[in-house]
Amino acid sequence: MPVPDDAAIEHSMRLVSAIIERIEQRGGVIGFDEYMQMALYQPGLGYYAASLPKFGAAGDFVTAPEISSLFGYCLARQADALIAQGCAAEVLEFGAGSGKLCAQILEFLPTLARYQILDLSADLRQRQQQYLMERLSAELFHKIEWLERLPRDFDGIVLANEVLDAMPVHILHKQDDWQELGVTYRGQGFAWQALAQSEAVGVMRHIESRLGELPRDYYSELNLNYQPWLKSLAESCRRAVVLIIDYGYEQSQYYHAARQRGTLTCHLRHRVHGDPFIYPGLQDITAFVDFDACADAAEASGFDIAGLIGQGQFLLANGLLDEAQRCAGDGDPMTQLAISQQVATLSLPQEMGEKFKVLALQKNLALDIPAMQRGYAYG
Ligand SMILES: C[S@@+](CC[C@H](N)C(=O)[O-])C[C@H]1O[C@@H](n2cnc3c(N)ncnc32)[C@H](O)[C@@H]1O
């Protein structure tokens, strides 16, 4: 495991102290969701709240807009097709990361009337502003607005790329019965401890009763944020299409008997591992998205489900190969090779093509979204 420098370790220790204090206030144990919330979002200290590099080669992981502008161009083509059918020419992006996706979309679609960004991280907001001011023309930059809270009566296209995987989850463990695992502190470090009471256990039992019995010694995660997040999003949208893009599974795969160790994943300097207690604040902690739970929560909140499809199929249907050809143009062989590599990474089933999925929702719209139908392939 990479060893952070002294300043980073000191930063992590300040967060550790804040979490220990919270554990003491709660009588000795907190839910893992609360631990993850603090580890990622504690003001000034959490992974997303502090000013450490996160994305790209110098950071901890790479997301699709960091890999290639083709990702944003395809989303812009999808947005354009929705706008042509009457959707408002506005985008609201959740969790905009470095700001690259915003730049890619605005450059491809300069006719957008407005691009709003809502990010929990004040540090990332600042970095997005800096990056986008340098990268975009003044005219495009002035179309961007950073929001503190959800807008009212939003009309347009909502994007959330790798946002839901960064929401805090509950951890469940089945022995004879289910129990929720919380976090305590034992002098040497954080440790798991079963919680005496848990709302998540009831939800997990319900999932198991629908899917079939899971084996003993089974670990999994449960994200109870989809419902409140989608409910407040639905309340703030008047006529909108929502595209949620993330790594995840449908429930039969998520809670598959063979996935006995769950999907909790940590990223530290491009090292992927499963220990969320290492260097709190210095590493990303994520869990795969349960797309069925997400779709159920969306429907209960008043959205219509337009479909769920692999990212590869979605991008191919939105002109990935045309855009690759356009970008490669008469470029030198190295550029052409790099672009082919980007196409492969974004779309091949064994890369991001199947693991990442797109869930499309509509509110008060019934637009045609052909990309949500299976059947697109390399042609
Ligand atoms: C894994 S990063 C992805 C960043 C970017 N979308 C990308 O693809 O590069 C997760 C982002 O989601 C943000 N985030 C998490 N929960 C959020 C929420 N409820 N509302 C807005 N932003 C959120 C984080 O602050 C962070 O910017």
The ligand as an SDF file (V2000), in Angstrom:
LIG
                    3D

 27 29  0  0  0  0  0  0  0  0999 V2000
  -16.4680    9.8970   -7.7900 C   0  0  0  0  0  0  0  0  0  0  0  0
  -16.6640   11.6150   -7.8660 S   0  0  0  0  0  0  0  0  0  0  0  0
  -17.1850   11.7720   -9.5480 C   0  0  0  0  0  0  0  0  0  0  0  0
  -16.8640   13.1090  -10.1420 C   0  0  0  0  0  0  0  0  0  0  0  0
  -17.2680   13.3290  -11.5950 C   0  0  0  0  0  0  0  0  0  0  0  0
  -18.6870   13.1860  -11.7910 N   0  0  0  0  0  0  0  0  0  0  0  0
  -16.4950   12.4530  -12.5320 C   0  0  0  0  0  0  0  0  0  0  0  0
  -17.1210   11.5810  -13.1440 O   0  0  0  0  0  0  0  0  0  0  0  0
  -15.2870   12.6310  -12.6810 O   0  0  0  0  0  0  0  0  0  0  0  0
  -18.1130   11.9020   -6.9190 C   0  0  0  0  0  0  0  0  0  0  0  0
  -18.5860   13.3400   -6.8890 C   0  0  0  0  0  0  0  0  0  0  0  0
  -19.9280   13.3700   -6.4120 O   0  0  0  0  0  0  0  0  0  0  0  0
  -20.0760   14.4240   -5.4670 C   0  0  0  0  0  0  0  0  0  0  0  0
  -21.2800   14.1140   -4.6770 N   0  0  0  0  0  0  0  0  0  0  0  0
  -21.5240   13.0370   -3.8950 C   0  0  0  0  0  0  0  0  0  0  0  0
  -22.7760   13.0760   -3.3920 N   0  0  0  0  0  0  0  0  0  0  0  0
  -23.3610   14.1780   -3.9120 C   0  0  0  0  0  0  0  0  0  0  0  0
  -24.6570   14.7680   -3.7840 C   0  0  0  0  0  0  0  0  0  0  0  0
  -25.6040   14.2120   -3.0120 N   0  0  0  0  0  0  0  0  0  0  0  0
  -24.8920   15.9170   -4.4210 N   0  0  0  0  0  0  0  0  0  0  0  0
  -23.9470   16.4950   -5.2000 C   0  0  0  0  0  0  0  0  0  0  0  0
  -22.7030   15.9930   -5.3580 N   0  0  0  0  0  0  0  0  0  0  0  0
  -22.4100   14.8510   -4.7180 C   0  0  0  0  0  0  0  0  0  0  0  0
  -18.7230   14.4530   -4.7710 C   0  0  0  0  0  0  0  0  0  0  0  0
  -18.4830   15.6700   -4.1130 O   0  0  0  0  0  0  0  0  0  0  0  0
  -17.7870   14.2490   -5.9900 C   0  0  0  0  0  0  0  0  0  0  0  0
  -17.5710   15.4410   -6.6760 O   0  0  0  0  0  0  0  0  0  0  0  0
  1  2  1  0
  2  3  1  0
  2 10  1  0
  3  4  1  0
  4  5  1  0
  5  6  1  0
  5  7  1  0
  7  8  2  0
  7  9  1  0
 10 11  1  0
 11 12  1  0
 11 26  1  0
 12 13  1  0
 13 14  1  0
 13 24  1  0
 14 15  1  0
 14 23  1  0
 15 16  2  0
 16 17  1  0
 17 18  1  0
 17 23  2  0
 18 19  1  0
 18 20  2  0
 20 21  1  0
 21 22  2  0
 22 23  1  0
 24 25  1  0
 24 26  1  0
 26 27  1  0
M  CHG  2   2   1   9  -1
M  END
$$$$
